[in-house]
Amino acid sequence: MNRHITIAIFMAPFFAIAGYVISGYFFSNETPPANILQPVGKCQPSIQPCVVESDQLRIQINFAHSPALQKAIPVSIVSSTAVEDVLLAIGNEQVNTMPVQFHPRDDKTHYDKTQWQANILLNDSVNLKQLILRLVVTYKGVLYFAEIPMTS
């Protein structure tokens, strides 16, 4: 037998095992744990702000008035630390409004990313008695999610 063929026969099982292990790292089904913001108390926009928090963030969602159909709702969000991006949608289990991207509050005195604001418009098909607030926040490149039932 040729010397190269002999070495190839002995090395092939090692390469097969190494390839199997390395492919497991690249194609594993493990997903990183979700970063979920937990509600603090009940979310009652007509009475008090909605508050969600995680180990690194605390976010307060303020509504100018109670949600109503076809009426713009000014919403402001205050974060304990500067966040990169904020998206919010209000809807039901079946119907959801388009997510609204918030903009940092731009005062002439300061510009920081702890205070955000936007207007949300609810569809006619949304049931006001079973509203769900869905919030997505980007903090240090990581997405944080919250899904909060709203009571009136």
CYANA upper distance limits for C-alpha pairs under 8 A (distance plus 0.5 A):
  1 MET  CA      5 ILE  CA      7.40
  1 MET  CA      6 THR  CA      7.28
  2 ASN  CA      6 THR  CA      6.94
  3 ARG  CA      7 ILE  CA      6.90
  4 HIS  CA      8 ALA  CA      6.64
  5 ILE  CA      9 ILE  CA      6.65
  6 THR  CA     10 PHE  CA      6.96
  7 ILE  CA     11 MET  CA      6.56
  8 ALA  CA     12 ALA  CA      6.37
  9 ILE  CA     13 PRO  CA      8.30
 10 PHE  CA     14 PHE  CA      8.41
 11 MET  CA     15 PHE  CA      6.89
 12 ALA  CA     16 ALA  CA      6.65
 13 PRO  CA     17 ILE  CA      6.75
 14 PHE  CA     18 ALA  CA      6.60
 15 PHE  CA     19 GLY  CA      6.45
 16 ALA  CA     20 TYR  CA      6.70
 17 ILE  CA     21 VAL  CA      6.83
 18 ALA  CA     22 ILE  CA      6.62
 19 GLY  CA     23 SER  CA      6.46
 20 TYR  CA     24 GLY  CA      6.84
 21 VAL  CA     25 TYR  CA      7.38
 22 ILE  CA     26 PHE  CA      7.29
 23 SER  CA     27 PHE  CA      6.46
 24 GLY  CA     28 SER  CA      5.92
 34 ALA  CA    144 TYR  CA      7.98
 34 ALA  CA    145 PHE  CA      8.37
 35 ASN  CA     54 SER  CA      8.43
 35 ASN  CA    142 VAL  CA      8.48
 35 ASN  CA    143 LEU  CA      7.19
 35 ASN  CA    144 TYR  CA      5.34
 35 ASN  CA    145 PHE  CA      6.82
 36 ILE  CA     54 SER  CA      7.43
 36 ILE  CA    144 TYR  CA      6.03
 36 ILE  CA    145 PHE  CA      5.40
 36 ILE  CA    146 ALA  CA      6.38
 37 LEU  CA     52 VAL  CA      6.09
 37 LEU  CA     53 GLU  CA      5.51
 37 LEU  CA     54 SER  CA      5.56
 37 LEU  CA    144 TYR  CA      6.82
 37 LEU  CA    145 PHE  CA      6.21
 37 LEU  CA    146 ALA  CA      5.47
 38 GLN  CA     52 VAL  CA      5.71
 38 GLN  CA     53 GLU  CA      5.84
 38 GLN  CA     54 SER  CA      6.80
 38 GLN  CA    146 ALA  CA      7.16
 39 PRO  CA     43 CYS  CA      8.24
 39 PRO  CA     50 CYS  CA      8.08
 39 PRO  CA     51 VAL  CA      6.38
 39 PRO  CA     52 VAL  CA      4.73
 39 PRO  CA     53 GLU  CA      7.00
 39 PRO  CA    146 ALA  CA      8.21
 39 PRO  CA    148 ILE  CA      7.21
 40 VAL  CA     50 CYS  CA      8.12
 40 VAL  CA     51 VAL  CA      5.92
 40 VAL  CA     52 VAL  CA      6.06
 40 VAL  CA     53 GLU  CA      7.62
 41 GLY  CA     50 CYS  CA      8.48
 41 GLY  CA     51 VAL  CA      7.98
 42 LYS  CA     50 CYS  CA      7.61
 42 LYS  CA    150 MET  CA      7.88
 42 LYS  CA    151 THR  CA      7.88
 43 CYS  CA     48 GLN  CA      7.96
 43 CYS  CA     49 PRO  CA      7.42
 43 CYS  CA     50 CYS  CA      5.15
 43 CYS  CA     51 VAL  CA      7.84
 43 CYS  CA    148 ILE  CA      7.60
 43 CYS  CA    149 PRO  CA      7.35
 43 CYS  CA    150 MET  CA      5.51
 43 CYS  CA    151 THR  CA      6.66
 44 GLN  CA     48 GLN  CA      6.22
 44 GLN  CA     49 PRO  CA      7.32
 44 GLN  CA     50 CYS  CA      7.12
 44 GLN  CA    150 MET  CA      6.43
 44 GLN  CA    151 THR  CA      5.65
 44 GLN  CA    152 SER  CA      6.10
 45 PRO  CA     49 PRO  CA      6.24
 45 PRO  CA     50 CYS  CA      7.11
 45 PRO  CA     62 ASN  CA      7.53
 45 PRO  CA     63 PHE  CA      6.23
 45 PRO  CA     65 HIS  CA      7.70
 45 PRO  CA     66 SER  CA      6.39
 45 PRO  CA     67 PRO  CA      8.29
 45 PRO  CA    150 MET  CA      7.91
 45 PRO  CA    151 THR  CA      8.14
 45 PRO  CA    152 SER  CA      7.45
 46 SER  CA     63 PHE  CA      7.90
 46 SER  CA     65 HIS  CA      6.53
 46 SER  CA     66 SER  CA      5.36
 46 SER  CA    152 SER  CA      6.97
 48 GLN  CA     62 ASN  CA      8.20
 49 PRO  CA     60 GLN  CA      6.79
 49 PRO  CA     61 ILE  CA      5.98
 49 PRO  CA     62 ASN  CA      5.28
 49 PRO  CA     63 PHE  CA      7.43
 50 CYS  CA     60 GLN  CA      6.21
 50 CYS  CA     61 ILE  CA      5.46
 50 CYS  CA     62 ASN  CA      7.12
 51 VAL  CA     58 ARG  CA      7.71
 51 VAL  CA     59 ILE  CA      6.19
 51 VAL  CA     60 GLN  CA      4.96
 51 VAL  CA     61 ILE  CA      6.70
 52 VAL  CA     58 ARG  CA      6.42
 52 VAL  CA     59 ILE  CA      5.83
 52 VAL  CA     60 GLN  CA      7.07
 52 VAL  CA    146 ALA  CA      7.99
 53 GLU  CA     57 LEU  CA      5.90
 53 GLU  CA     58 ARG  CA      4.72
 53 GLU  CA     59 ILE  CA      6.57
 54 SER  CA     58 ARG  CA      6.99
 57 LEU  CA     79 SER  CA      7.58
 57 LEU  CA     80 SER  CA      6.67
 57 LEU  CA     81 THR  CA      7.28
 58 ARG  CA     79 SER  CA      6.35
 58 ARG  CA     80 SER  CA      5.82
 58 ARG  CA     81 THR  CA      8.36
 59 ILE  CA     77 ILE  CA      7.35
 59 ILE  CA     78 VAL  CA      6.23
 59 ILE  CA     79 SER  CA      4.95
 59 ILE  CA     80 SER  CA      6.88
 60 GLN  CA     77 ILE  CA      6.15
 60 GLN  CA     78 VAL  CA      5.67
 60 GLN  CA     79 SER  CA      6.90
 61 ILE  CA     75 VAL  CA      7.58
 61 ILE  CA     76 SER  CA      6.51
 61 ILE  CA     77 ILE  CA      5.13
 61 ILE  CA     78 VAL  CA      7.13
 62 ASN  CA     75 VAL  CA      6.18
 62 ASN  CA     76 SER  CA      5.68
 62 ASN  CA     77 ILE  CA      6.66
 63 PHE  CA     73 ILE  CA      7.47
 63 PHE  CA     74 PRO  CA      6.74
 63 PHE  CA     75 VAL  CA      5.25
 63 PHE  CA     76 SER  CA      7.15
 64 ALA  CA     73 ILE  CA      7.13
 64 ALA  CA     74 PRO  CA      6.01
 64 ALA  CA     75 VAL  CA      6.77
 65 HIS  CA     73 ILE  CA      7.27
 65 HIS  CA     74 PRO  CA      8.23
 66 SER  CA     73 ILE  CA      8.29
 66 SER  CA    152 SER  CA      8.17
 67 PRO  CA     71 LYS  CA      8.43
 67 PRO  CA     73 ILE  CA      7.02
 67 PRO  CA    122 LEU  CA      8.26
 67 PRO  CA    128 LEU  CA      7.90
 68 ALA  CA     72 ALA  CA      8.49
 68 ALA  CA     73 ILE  CA      8.23
 68 ALA  CA    122 LEU  CA      7.46
 68 ALA  CA    128 LEU  CA      7.82
 69 LEU  CA    121 LEU  CA      7.76
 69 LEU  CA    122 LEU  CA      5.70
 69 LEU  CA    123 ASN  CA      6.69
 69 LEU  CA    124 ASP  CA      6.32
 69 LEU  CA    126 VAL  CA      8.22
 69 LEU  CA    128 LEU  CA      8.42
 70 GLN  CA    121 LEU  CA      6.41
 70 GLN  CA    122 LEU  CA      6.16
 70 GLN  CA    123 ASN  CA      6.80
 70 GLN  CA    124 ASP  CA      7.23
 71 LYS  CA    121 LEU  CA      6.40
 71 LYS  CA    122 LEU  CA      7.58
 72 ALA  CA    119 ASN  CA      6.23
 72 ALA  CA    120 ILE  CA      5.95
 72 ALA  CA    121 LEU  CA      5.26
 72 ALA  CA    122 LEU  CA      8.14
 73 ILE  CA    119 ASN  CA      5.73
 73 ILE  CA    120 ILE  CA      5.56
 73 ILE  CA    121 LEU  CA      6.84
 74 PRO  CA    117 GLN  CA      7.84
 74 PRO  CA    118 ALA  CA      6.48
 74 PRO  CA    119 ASN  CA      4.93
 74 PRO  CA    120 ILE  CA      7.05
 75 VAL  CA    117 GLN  CA      6.23
 75 VAL  CA    118 ALA  CA      6.07
 75 VAL  CA    119 ASN  CA      6.38
 75 VAL  CA    120 ILE  CA      7.66
 76 SER  CA    115 GLN  CA      7.63
 76 SER  CA    116 TRP  CA      6.06
 76 SER  CA    117 GLN  CA      4.79
 76 SER  CA    118 ALA  CA      7.10
 77 ILE  CA    114 THR  CA      8.37
 77 ILE  CA    115 GLN  CA      6.21
 77 ILE  CA    116 TRP  CA      5.48
 77 ILE  CA    117 GLN  CA      6.70
 78 VAL  CA    114 THR  CA      6.08
 78 VAL  CA    115 GLN  CA      5.09
 78 VAL  CA    116 TRP  CA      6.94
 79 SER  CA     83 VAL  CA      7.78
 79 SER  CA    114 THR  CA      5.31
 79 SER  CA    115 GLN  CA      6.94
 80 SER  CA    114 THR  CA      7.14
 81 THR  CA    113 LYS  CA      8.41
 81 THR  CA    114 THR  CA      6.34
 82 ALA  CA    112 ASP  CA      7.53
 82 ALA  CA    113 LYS  CA      5.24
 82 ALA  CA    114 THR  CA      5.07
 82 ALA  CA    139 TYR  CA      8.14
 83 VAL  CA    113 LYS  CA      6.30
 83 VAL  CA    114 THR  CA      6.90
 83 VAL  CA    137 VAL  CA      7.57
 83 VAL  CA    138 THR  CA      6.53
 83 VAL  CA    139 TYR  CA      5.33
 83 VAL  CA    140 LYS  CA      7.78
 84 GLU  CA    113 LYS  CA      7.43
 84 GLU  CA    137 VAL  CA      7.98
 84 GLU  CA    138 THR  CA      5.80
 84 GLU  CA    139 TYR  CA      6.17
 84 GLU  CA    140 LYS  CA      7.67
 84 GLU  CA    141 GLY  CA      8.19
 85 ASP  CA    101 GLN  CA      8.25
 85 ASP  CA    102 PHE  CA      7.85
 85 ASP  CA    137 VAL  CA      6.20
 85 ASP  CA    138 THR  CA      5.57
 85 ASP  CA    139 TYR  CA      7.99
 86 VAL  CA    101 GLN  CA      6.47
 86 VAL  CA    102 PHE  CA      5.96
 86 VAL  CA    103 HIS  CA      8.34
 86 VAL  CA    116 TRP  CA      8.26
 86 VAL  CA    135 LEU  CA      7.91
 86 VAL  CA    136 VAL  CA      6.38
 86 VAL  CA    137 VAL  CA      5.15
 86 VAL  CA    138 THR  CA      7.10
 87 LEU  CA     99 PRO  CA      6.44
 87 LEU  CA    100 VAL  CA      5.95
 87 LEU  CA    101 GLN  CA      5.11
 87 LEU  CA    102 PHE  CA      6.58
 87 LEU  CA    135 LEU  CA      6.33
 87 LEU  CA    136 VAL  CA      5.61
 87 LEU  CA    137 VAL  CA      6.97
 88 LEU  CA     99 PRO  CA      5.73
 88 LEU  CA    100 VAL  CA      5.84
 88 LEU  CA    101 GLN  CA      7.26
 88 LEU  CA    102 PHE  CA      8.18
 88 LEU  CA    133 LEU  CA      7.73
 88 LEU  CA    134 ARG  CA      6.17
 88 LEU  CA    135 LEU  CA      5.06
 88 LEU  CA    136 VAL  CA      6.89
 89 ALA  CA     96 ASN  CA      7.43
 89 ALA  CA     97 THR  CA      6.21
 89 ALA  CA     98 MET  CA      6.67
 89 ALA  CA     99 PRO  CA      4.94
 89 ALA  CA    100 VAL  CA      6.73
 89 ALA  CA    120 ILE  CA      8.43
 89 ALA  CA    133 LEU  CA      6.50
 89 ALA  CA    134 ARG  CA      5.67
 89 ALA  CA    135 LEU  CA      7.12
 90 ILE  CA     96 ASN  CA      6.67
 90 ILE  CA     97 THR  CA      6.30
 90 ILE  CA     99 PRO  CA      8.37
 90 ILE  CA    122 LEU  CA      7.81
 90 ILE  CA    131 LEU  CA      7.09
 90 ILE  CA    132 ILE  CA      6.16
 90 ILE  CA    133 LEU  CA      5.12
 90 ILE  CA    134 ARG  CA      6.67
 91 GLY  CA     95 VAL  CA      6.10
 91 GLY  CA     96 ASN  CA      4.56
 91 GLY  CA     97 THR  CA      6.22
 91 GLY  CA    122 LEU  CA      8.16
 91 GLY  CA    126 VAL  CA      6.56
 91 GLY  CA    127 ASN  CA      8.25
 91 GLY  CA    131 LEU  CA      5.86
 91 GLY  CA    132 ILE  CA      5.83
 91 GLY  CA    133 LEU  CA      7.20
 92 ASN  CA     96 ASN  CA      6.43
 92 ASN  CA    126 VAL  CA      6.94
 92 ASN  CA    127 ASN  CA      7.26
 92 ASN  CA    130 GLN  CA      6.60
 92 ASN  CA    131 LEU  CA      5.68
 92 ASN  CA    132 ILE  CA      6.02
 93 GLU  CA    132 ILE  CA      8.05
 95 VAL  CA    125 SER  CA      7.52
 95 VAL  CA    126 VAL  CA      6.58
 96 ASN  CA    126 VAL  CA      7.87
 97 THR  CA    121 LEU  CA      8.24
 97 THR  CA    122 LEU  CA      6.80
 97 THR  CA    123 ASN  CA      7.09
100 VAL  CA    118 ALA  CA      7.93
100 VAL  CA    119 ASN  CA      8.43
100 VAL  CA    120 ILE  CA      7.37
101 GLN  CA    118 ALA  CA      7.91
102 PHE  CA    116 TRP  CA      6.38
102 PHE  CA    117 GLN  CA      5.97
102 PHE  CA    118 ALA  CA      5.69
103 HIS  CA    116 TRP  CA      5.87
103 HIS  CA    117 GLN  CA      6.10
103 HIS  CA    118 ALA  CA      7.04
104 PRO  CA    111 TYR  CA      7.97
104 PRO  CA    112 ASP  CA      7.39
104 PRO  CA    113 LYS  CA      6.02
104 PRO  CA    114 THR  CA      7.97
104 PRO  CA    115 GLN  CA      6.32
104 PRO  CA    116 TRP  CA      4.78
104 PRO  CA    117 GLN  CA      6.89
105 ARG  CA    111 TYR  CA      7.33
105 ARG  CA    112 ASP  CA      7.89
105 ARG  CA    113 LYS  CA      8.05
105 ARG  CA    115 GLN  CA      6.04
105 ARG  CA    116 TRP  CA      5.63
105 ARG  CA    117 GLN  CA      6.62
106 ASP  CA    110 HIS  CA      7.50
106 ASP  CA    111 TYR  CA      5.96
106 ASP  CA    112 ASP  CA      8.35
107 ASP  CA    111 TYR  CA      6.77
122 LEU  CA    126 VAL  CA      7.34
126 VAL  CA    131 LEU  CA      8.29
127 ASN  CA    131 LEU  CA      7.23
129 LYS  CA    151 THR  CA      7.83
129 LYS  CA    152 SER  CA      7.83
130 GLN  CA    149 PRO  CA      7.83
130 GLN  CA    150 MET  CA      7.55
130 GLN  CA    151 THR  CA      7.96
131 LEU  CA    149 PRO  CA      6.54
131 LEU  CA    150 MET  CA      5.82
131 LEU  CA    151 THR  CA      7.86
132 ILE  CA    147 GLU  CA      7.17
132 ILE  CA    148 ILE  CA      6.04
132 ILE  CA    149 PRO  CA      4.89
132 ILE  CA    150 MET  CA      6.09
133 LEU  CA    146 ALA  CA      8.29
133 LEU  CA    147 GLU  CA      6.17
133 LEU  CA    148 ILE  CA      5.57
133 LEU  CA    149 PRO  CA      6.72
133 LEU  CA    150 MET  CA      7.15
134 ARG  CA    145 PHE  CA      8.01
134 ARG  CA    146 ALA  CA      6.17
134 ARG  CA    147 GLU  CA      5.03
134 ARG  CA    148 ILE  CA      6.97
135 LEU  CA    145 PHE  CA      6.26
135 LEU  CA    146 ALA  CA      5.53
135 LEU  CA    147 GLU  CA      6.97
136 VAL  CA    143 LEU  CA      7.16
136 VAL  CA    144 TYR  CA      6.13
136 VAL  CA    145 PHE  CA      5.23
136 VAL  CA    146 ALA  CA      7.06
137 VAL  CA    143 LEU  CA      6.22
137 VAL  CA    144 TYR  CA      5.61
137 VAL  CA    145 PHE  CA      7.12
138 THR  CA    142 VAL  CA      5.95
138 THR  CA    143 LEU  CA      5.12
138 THR  CA    144 TYR  CA      6.72
139 TYR  CA    143 LEU  CA      7.02
139 TYR  CA    144 TYR  CA      7.92
